[in-house]
Structures are given as structure tokens and as C-alpha cells.
Amino acid sequence: MKRIILNVAALALIVSISSCREVEEKANDAGNAVENAVNATGDAVNDAADATGDAVDSAVDAADHAMDHAADAVDEAGDAIEESATKAVKGTEDAMKKAGDAIEDAGDDAAAKMKEGADKMKAATDH
């Protein structure tokens, strides 16, 4: 019974670690996307400083566009983190339920074995 409980606990830990790794990977991806967007914005601002007339307006438009992408990337990162956290919680809840069910089943099995033993003892003493 201890082995079952330990196996279920280990499974819950593995699921939790996997979910945490997914969150970390998605957060890193989002950080890279934000960094790339910031770099793109910086490049657009430098180009605008070097340009004149209409080129300045075009560079400002490009910078605005890059900022929009950066904002979208941050939103997507937040969504990814939230989704990963939700999956981690769900996985942990499922593992806990399975562990509880396993403990309950083990208890039921033990009770049945004890009753069976008591019945055998009673039958042996009745003769």
C-alpha cells in the first residue's frame, strides 16, 4: 500500500514539474519575443533619426507597429502562463484525486481481507 501511495505521489510530482517546465519555457519564449520586439523598435527609432521628411513618418509608423507586436507578445505570454498554470493545477488536482481513490481502494481491500480472515477464524472455531 505504501508503494502505491509513493508511486501516486511521485506521479503527481512529475506532472507538477512538467507543468512548471512548460510555464518556464513559455515565459522564456515570451521574454525573447518581447526582447526582439524591443530591439526592432530601437532599430526603427534609429532609422527614423537618420531619415528626413517622409522617412521620419515611415519610421514612426514602423515603431508603432513594432510596439503593437510587443504588446501582443506580452498578452500572448500572459495567456500562455495562465494556461500552463491552469493545466498544472488541473494535473495536481487529478493526481490528488487518483491518490485519494487509490488510498480508498487500498482501505477497502484491507477491510475485505480482514473480514475474510475474521470469517475464516469464526468458521474454524465453530467446528
N, C-alpha and C positions, 0 to 999 in steps of 0.2 A: 504494500500500500504506500510505503514511503517512496518507493521508486516511481510509482505512478504520479504522486504529488510532485516529486522533484522533476520528473520529466515534463509535467504540465507547466511548472514554474519556469523551467529552462526555456520551453517553447514560448511562453509569454515574454520572457526577457529577450529572446531572439527577435520576436515580432516587434517589440518596442525599439530595439536597437536598429533594426532595418528601417522602421518608420523614421527614426531620428536621422539616419543617414540620408534618406530621401529628402527630408526637410533641409539638411545641411547642403546637399547637392543643389537643390532648387534655389536656396538662398545664395549660394556661390554663383550660380548661373545668373541670377537676378543682379547680383553685385557687379558681375562682369558686364552685363548689358547696360547697367547704369553708368559704369566707368566708360564704356565705349561711347555711350550717348554723350557723356560729358566731354570726352575727347573730341567727338565730332562737332559739338557745339563750340569748343575752343578753336578748332580749325576754321569753322565758319566765321567766327568773330575776327580771327587774324586775317582771313581773306577779305573781309569787309573793310578792315582798316587799311589794307593795301589798295583797294579798289577806289574808283571815283564815280560820281554821278549815279547812274542806274546800277552799277555794280554794287554799290553800297546797299541799295534797296534789295537787290537779289540776295546778298549775303545775310541781311537781317531776316529775310523770309526763310532762308535755309536754317538759320539759327532757331527761329521759332519752330520750324518743322522738327528739328533735332530735339528741342525741348519737349515738344509734344510726344515724340517717341520715348524720351526718357521718362516722362510721366506715365506713359502706357506701360513701359517696362516695370516701373515701380508698382503699378497697380497689378500687373500680372504676377510679380514676385509675391506681393501680399496675398493674392488669391492662391498661389501655389503653396505658400506657407500655411495658410488656413486649411487648405485641402489636405495637406500632409498631416497637420496636427489632428484634423478630424479623423483621418484614417488611423493614426496612431492610437487615438482614444478608442475608436471602434475596435481595433485589433486587441487592445488591452482588455476592453470590456468582454469581448468574445472569449479571450483566453481565460479570464477570471470566471466566466460562466461555465466554460468547459471544465475548469479545475473544480469548481463547486459541484458540478454534475458528477465528476469522477469521484470526488470525496463522498458524495451522497451514495453513489453506486457501491463504492467500497464498503461503506457503512451498512448498506442493505445486504450486501453479500456476507459480511461478517455476522450480522444478526441472523441471517438464514442459516449459516453454518453453526452458530451457537444453538439455535433452536433445534437443528438436526441432531447435534450432539446431545442435547438435553433429552430429546425424544428417544434416542438410542439408549441413553442411560436409564431412562424410565422403563423402556421396554425390557432392558436387561435385568432390572431389579424387580419387575413384575412377575417374572418366571420363577 
